[in-house]
Amino acid sequence: MIKVENVKKDFKKVVKDQGVKGSIKSLFNRKYEIVHAVDDISFNVDKGEILGFIGANGAGKSTTIKMLTGILTPTEGNVEINGKIPTKNRKEYVKEIGVVFGQRTQLWWDLPLVETFSVLKEIYNVDDDAFKKRMCFLNEVLELDAFIKSPVRTLSLGQRMRADLAASMIHSPKVLFLDEPTIGLDVAVKNNIRQAITQINEQEDTTIILTTHDLNDIETLCQRIVMIDKGKLIYDGTLANMKGQFGNFREVNMSLENSDEIDKLNFLDTFKLKKKDISINKTKEKVSISFNQDKLSIADMLEYLLKNTNIKDISVNDVNIEEIVCRMYGKEVSVND
C-alpha cells in the first residue's frame, strides 16, 4: 500500500554572522548550509496495517508525513501510495487519503457540524446514497448525534477531535494519516478515540499511519513501529520485538522506612554491573530501581534488597515503552545489536 524508498529531503538554511553587521552582510552576501531533514529512509506499510511513526521533535517525522501526503516533494527517492505518487495527479490522490492534525482543524468554525460534512461531501463528490451510508457508519462509531447540529466553535476538544476524524473519513479514504489525534484529551476521551480508530481499521481495512508523542496510543493501537532520529531511520519492527530487544529491563518499586537506605547499597560492585544496566530514582519514602534482567535476575535483586533495607511495600513491573524509547534516543542501547 505504501512504499518509501531511499527518501531524502534537504532544506537550505541561511547562515549569518552575529550582530547587526552580520545581518547587514547577509543581505548582500548570503551564505547557506544544507539541512538534511530526512536522510535516506525506506519502509513499506501493508494494506490494513496501523503503523506507529515516532520520533523526537525535530527528528524529521513531520517532514516525512508532508512528503507522504504530497505537501512536500522529496529531494531524492520515491514515495508511492496505492500505486500513486503523492505530488502527481493531486486531485485523484487526495481522494484516497484522509488527514487529521490534532492541533489544527479542517472544520468550518461557525458552521453547524452537519453542514460542514455536507460541504465536504460536495468537495469530494460523494453521491447522496454513499454519503447517507457513510454518515450512519460514522455516527455509530464516533457517536456524533449528540452534537452534530452544534456550531464547531461550541464543541469541546474531545467532540472536535471526533468530528475531525469523521471529516477525514467522509470520502472513505484508503489511507488515514493521524497526527497527535489524542493530544490534550482526558483519559476517557482518549480511550474513546482509540476505540474508534481500531473499529475503523477493522471494519474498513483502512491503512493508518499514526504519529504521536503519547506512547499509550502506540501500545494500544500499533503492532509495528518506525522510529526516526535526526532524519535517519533507527528502528523498524514490531512493538513486541522492541520490548524484547530493548526492553530487557524490569522495575522494582519500593516504599522504605527511609529512602536514604538505598544510598548505602553498591549494586555495581556487588553484581558487577555497568552504569547503563541500572538506574535509581527516589523520593522521601519511595524508590524505583530499573535494571537489566539479563545481567541481574529478579530473584537476586529482591534477595539483596530484602536483606539490606527495611521495606514496607514492594512491587515488580515491566519497564514501559516510554522508557525504552528514551534509552534508544539516549544511545543507552545499540539499535544494531
N, C-alpha and C positions, 0 to 999 in steps of 0.2 A: 504493500500500500504506500509506504513512504520510504524513499531511498535518498540518503545523503552521502555523497561520495567526495571525499577529499576537498571539503568546502573551506574556503578562506574568505575573510572579509577584513580589508585594510582601510584605515582612515588616515587622512593627512591632518596632522596637528601643527598649528603654528607655534614656533619656539621663539621667544624673545628674551632679551636681557632684562634684568631687574631695573626698576625705577622708571622715571619719566623719559630719560634718554633712551632707554631700551625700547619703550613704547613708540617713541618718535622714529627711531631707527628701523623698527619693524614695518613702519608704514611705507618705507622706500626700498627696503631690502629684506624681504621676508624669508625666514628660514623655516623649513618644515622637517618633521620627523614622521615616520610611518608607524602607526599603532596597529598591531595585529590583534584585532578584537576577537576574531575566530581564526584558529590556526590549524588547518588541515584535519578536520574531524569527519568521521564517517560512521554511520549507523543506519540500520533498517528498522522499520516498525511494521509488524504484520497487521492484516485486517482484523479489527475487533480487539486489538490489544490496547491496554491502558499503560502508557509509558510515563514514568516519573522522570522529568528532566530538571535536574537540580544543579545549583552552583551558587557560590557566594556572590554578593553584589560586585559587579564589575568582572565577573567570570566570563561573560560573553553569551549567556543564555538568552537574554532579550534580543540581542543581535541575531542569534540563530533563529529564534522564533519569527523575527521580522523577515528573514530570508525564506523561511518555510511558508509564510503567509503571502509572500510576494511584495512586501513593502520595500525590501532592500534586495539588490542584485548581488550575488556573490562576486568577489574579486576573482576567485578561481573555484573550480569544482562544479559539481552538478547537484541540483535538487529536483526530485521528481515525486509527485504525489498523485496517486491513482492514474499514472500514465501521463500526467500533465506537468509542464514546467511552470511554476507559480508566476514568474514575471512575463510569461507569454499567454495570450488568449485570456486576459484577465477576467472578462465578463463571464466566460464559461467556468473558469477556475473557481471564482468566488461563490458560485452556486453550489459547490461541493464541500465548502468548509464553513464552519461556524467558529466565532472567536468571542471569548469572554475575558475582559480585563477587569480584575477585582477592584481597581482604583478608578476605573473610568466606566461610563455607561453609554450604551448605544440607544437609549430610550429618550423620547421627547419629553422634556421636563414638565411642561404644562398640559400635555395631553393625558386624558384617561388612558390607562394601560391598554384597554381593549382597542382603542383607536390606534395606538402605537403598533399593535400587532396587525391591524388592518393595513396600515401604511407599509409595513414590512412585507405583507402578503403581495401588495402591488409591485414593490421593488423587485421581489424575487419571482414575480409572475407565477404565483401559486394559484391553481384553479380553485373554484369555490368548494367542490366536494373534498379535495385533498386538504384544504385549509380547515374545513369543519372537522374532519377526522383527526387532523393534527392537533387542533385545539383541545379536542376531547382527551387525547393522549397526554398532552402537556398539563391539562387541568388535573388529571388523575395523578400524574407523577409528582407535580410540583405544588399542587393544592393552591391554584391561583384564584379560585372563585371568590374567596373572602375579600380580595382587594382588586379584582380585575377592572372594576369600574372607577377606581380612585385615580386621581392625577398622580403621575410619577413622583412629583415633588413631595407628596404626602406619605410616601411609602417609607417604612423602616428600612434599615440597611439589609436585614435578612430578607424582607419582601422584595427589595430591589434586586438583590442577587438572584433570587428565584426567577424574577421577571426577566433579568438579563440572560439567564440560562435558557429560558423559554424563547426569547427573541432570537437567540443564536441557533435555535433548533426549528424555527418556523418552516424552513425550506428543506428539512430532512437532510442535513449535511452528512457526508460520508466520513469526514474528519472534523474533530472538535478540538480547538486549542483553548485550554483553560489556564489563565494566568492569575494566580493567587485567588481562586474562587471562594475561599473561606476567610479572607483577610478581614479582621475587625469584628467577626461574628462571635456570639457567645457559644458555649459548648453544645447546647441543644440544637441551635440553628445549624451549626457546623455539621452535626450528625445528620440532620435532615438533608442538607445539600449533598453530603457524601452518599447517602442512600439513593437520592435522586440520580446522581451521576452513575452509580452502579446499575440502577434499573434501566437507565437509558442505554448504557453499554450492553447490557444483557439482552434487552428486548429488541434493540435496533442494530446490534452488532457494529456500533459506531466506534471508530478508531479514535482514541483520545490521547493527546499529549498534555500532561499536567505539569506546570511549573509552580513551585510553591516553596516557601520557607517553613511552612508548617509540616513537620515531618510525620505528624499523625495522619495527615492526608495521604502521604506516601505509604505508610504502613497499612492504612485501611483500604486504599484503592489500587495500589500498583503491585504487580508481581516482578516487574523489571525496572531497573534504574539506569539512566545515562547521566553521568556526572561530569561536568567540565570545570576547569580551573585555569584562569589566565588564558582563555581561548583554546586550551587543549583538552581533549577527552582523556579523563583519568580513570574512568570506570564505566563498564557496560556489562551488566549482568543482572541476575535475579536478586531480589531482596534477600532470599534465603541464603544464597551464596555469599552475599556481602556480610551477612551476620556470621556465617561460618568461617569466612576468610579473615575478616577484620574485627569480628565481634567476640573473640575468644576471651572476653573479659566478663567477670562476674562482679557483683557489687554487694558488699556487706554493709548494712545499715544498723547502727547500734545506738542505744541510749545508755550512757555511762553515769556513774556517780560523779565523776569529774572528767571532762573530755581531755584534760591535760595528761591523763594517764597514757594516752596514745603516743605522746611525745617521747616517752621513755623506751618505746619499742624500736628495735632496729630490724626492720623487715629485709633490707638489702643484704646485710651480712648474714643474718640467720638463715635466709633461704637462697642466698646467692642470686639475688635479682638485680636487674638494671633499673635505672630510674624510670624508663619508659614502661616497665612492667607493672608499676603500681602508682596510684595517686590517692592522696588522703585529703578530705575536706572535713572541717569540723566547725561546730558552733559551741555554745556553752556546755550543752549536755549531750549533743548528738554528733556522731562521727560516721562518715561514709567513706568506705575504702573500696576502690576499684582496682582489680588485679587480674593479671593474665593467668587463666587457669591452666594453660599449657605449661607454665613454669611453676605454679603453686596450686596444689589441689585444694578443693573446698574443705575437705576434712582436716588437712594440716593447718589451714588458715584458722578454722574455727577452734581447733585444739589449742593453738598458740594464743588466741585471743581470750579464751575461757580461762587459761592458766594464768594470764598476766594482767587481766583487767577485771574490774568489778562491773559486770554487765547487768543492766536492768531489763533490757529488751534487745532482741536481735532478729534480723531477717536477711535472707539472701535473695537477690533478684538478678535477672538478666540485665546487662547494660543495654539501654535503649539505642535506637538508630541514630538519635541526635549526637550522642557521644561518639559513636563510630565515625560519623561524618566529620566531627570536629577533629578526631585523631587523623583521619585521612588528609584533611586540609592542613593540619599542623605538621604533616610529614612524620607523624609518630609511627606510622606503618608504611610499608612499601607496597604500592599498588601492583608491583610486578612480581611479588612473591608467589 
